[in-house]
Amino acid sequence: MGISQKKVALITGASSPSDIGAAICRKLATQGVDIFFTNWKSESGWSENFKKEIIGLGVQCESIEIDLSDANAAYNVLDAVSSKFGSPSILVNNAAYSTSGGYMELDAQTLDDHYVVNMRSTFLLCVEFARRFEKSNLQSGRIINLTSGQDLGPMPAELAYVATKGAISAFTRSLSTELAPIGITVNAVNPGPTDSTWMTDEIREYLLPKFKMGRIGKPEDAARMIAFLASDEAEWITGQIIHSEGGFNRG
């Protein structure tokens, strides 16, 4: 698997050394891709230390701390990338907002809080990325969105989250058709339950028997799939929602 020419990737939602966003940055950097990541409310000094780690892999790396719920966030992020590296050819929409809540708790504010990050920022980043790509000299682009397997089975007490993540799947399929003629593939990845920043020992104990391969998913598992979709070998794959869950059994 390879990246045939120097590329720049924008990855949203890398705010911890153990999250999926950080794993994606590391994996793409090992393939010679320059990295620009967004973070929000990360530990003091973490982003600078992480940039040094990525630069140590032999690529360039920059970042921006930004609240993706801001209506202008997508444009500001892409402006920042362009000012540092020029036009990106890879966009990974990894950032997400999630709070638990079933039908008794669901209200307008909860829906809005999920919508502005999970849907609005993702959708605006996608389309602005594509508009700028079309004006560049780039020949091949990749958009990879993160979903959560919400269409494979119920996720009780996650109503706002599953609704907004489900919209990403629908958007991905339709956008892929529009962007295929200009050389951009658009796919989504559901990494399944991943042992990143949210799992407790109690959750791990509950989930482990459902993974018939004997372990819970790791951020690196998601990063490998995303790196493949960003590679030249994946140029014929578009409009797909890929469930890369290690055989996770919802039963």
N, C-alpha and C positions, 0 to 999 in steps of 0.2 A: 504494500500500500504506500502511496507516495503523493507528495505535493510537488508538481513539476516546475513551478516557478514561485518566486517569493510572494507570499501572501500575508494579508493582515486580517486578523479575526477580532471581532467585537463580541465579548461575552458578558452578559449581564448577570448580576447576582453572585459575585465572588466576594464573600465577606468573612470567610473563616477558612483556616487551613484544612479543615476536614469536610468542607461542603462540596457539592457536585460542581459548582462553578470553578472552584480552585482546581479540582481534578481535571476539568476540561482545559483550563489554561495550561496546566502542566503537560498534558498529553499533546495538545496542538504545538506547544513550544518544542517538544522533542522531534516534531516533524518539520521544524524550521519555520514555523509560522510566527510572525510578530504578533504580540498580544496587547490588546487594550481591553481592560475589564472595568466594570462598574461595581461599586460597593456602597453599602448604606449601613451606618451605625455599627461598623466593625470595631474590634478592639483597638485602642490607641496604638498607633504605630504599625498595625498589622499590614496595611496595604503597602507601606514602604518596604518592609521586610520581605513581603511576598514578591514585590517587583524585583528585588535583588535576587531572589531565588530563581525567578523566571529568566532574568538576564543571564544568570549563571548557566543556563541551558543553551546559551549562544544566540539568543534572539533579542529584539528590542521589546520593551514592555512599558506601558503607561497605564494610568487609571484615572478615574474620576469618582468622587463621592457624590452621589446624586440621589434624590428622592424621585423615584420613577412615577409617583402619583402626581407629580407636577405636569400640567398640560403641555408644557414645552420641553419636557425632558428628552423625548426622542430626538428632537432637532438639536438640542444642546449637546447631547452625547455624540451624535454624528459629526457635529461641528468640531468637537474636541478631538475625535479620532482623526478627522481629515487634517486638522492643523498640525498634528504630530506625525502622522504616517502617510497621509493621502487617503484615497478611497479604500475602504475595506472590501474584501471579496467574500468574507464569511461572517455571518451574523448568527449567534446562538442566543436565543431568548430563554434564559434559564431562571431569571428572577421571578419570584412568586410571592404572593401575600396569602396567608392562611390563618384563620382562627376557627376553632371548633364551634358548632352551633347547629341544633336541629330546628324543627319547625316552630318550637316555642320561643326561640331566641331570634329568629330571622326578622330583620327590619330593614328599612331603606338605607340606613347608614352602613350596616354590615354589607349589604349588596354593593353599595357605592365604593366602599373601601377595597373590596375584592376586584370590582370592575376596573378601577383606574389603573391598577398595576397589572393584573392578570390578562385583561383584555385590551384596554386602551393603549397602554404603553407598548405592549407587544405588537398590536396591529399597526400603530404609527411608526414604530421602528422598522417593521417589515416594509411598509410602503415607501417610507422616506429612503431607506437603504436601496430599494429598487429604483427609485427615481434618480438617485445620485449615481448608482451603478450604470444606468443607461446613458448618462452623460460622460462617463469615464471611458478609458481605453481598455477596461477589463473585458475579458472574453467569457469568463466562467464564474458564476457566483453560487453561493450556498446560503440558504436560510434553514435553520434547524430550530424548531420550537419544542419546548418541553411540556408534556402532558402527564396525566397521572392515572391512566387506565380507568377513567371514570365511566367509560362505556362498556367495560367488561363485567361490571357487577356493582351493586350498591355500596355507597360509602356513607353510612349513617352518621348524622351529626356533622356533616361537611357540606351542607346544601349550597351555600354561597360559593364555596371553593369548587365543587364539582360542576356547578353551572357555568362558572367563568372558564374553567379549564376545558369543559366540553366545547365551548365556543371556539377555543383555539384549534381544536381538531377540524371543525367545520371550515374555519377561515383558512387553515393550511391547505385543505383540498382544493378550495376554489381559487386561492391565490396562486397555487402551483400552475394552474391552467393559464392564467394571465401572464405569468412570468417566464414560462417555458420558451416563448419565442425570443426573449432577450438573453437567454443563456443562464437563467437562475433556476436552480432546483429548490423546491420547498418541501420539507418533510418535518414530521414530528416524532419525538421519541418519548415513550413511556418507560422509565427505568424501573418501575415497580418500587415497592418499599425499599428504601436505601438507607443504610446505617451511616447517616451523616451527622447533622447537628441536632436532630429532633428526637432521636430514639433514647428511651430509658431502658434500664435492665428489664423492667416489667414488660415493655413492648417487645424487646428482643426475645424474651422467653415465650411470649405468645406467638410471635411470627415464625420463629425458627422451624417448628414442625411443618409449616406450610411451604417451606423451601425444600423440595425433594432432593436437591443437589447437595444438601447438607450444610449450607451456610446462607446468611442473609446477604443481599446485594450490597456492594460497596460503591462509593463514588467513582472509582476507577472503572467499574463495569460500564457505567453510563458514559464515561469519557471515551472509552474505546469505540462504542457504537457511534457516538457523535463525531469522533475523529474520522471514522470510516466514511460517514455521510459527507464530511467536508473534503474528502480526498478526491483525486481525479478518477479513481476506480468507481466512484458512485455517481458518475455523470448521467447514468441512465435511470436513476431512481428519483422519482419525484411524485408528490401528491400522496405519500404514504404515511400512515400512522403506525410506527413500528413498536411493538410491545416486546421489549428486551428485559424480561423479568426473571430469567433463570428458572423457569418452570414453576413460578409461584402459584400455589393452589388456593383459590378463594373459598373452596368448599369447607 
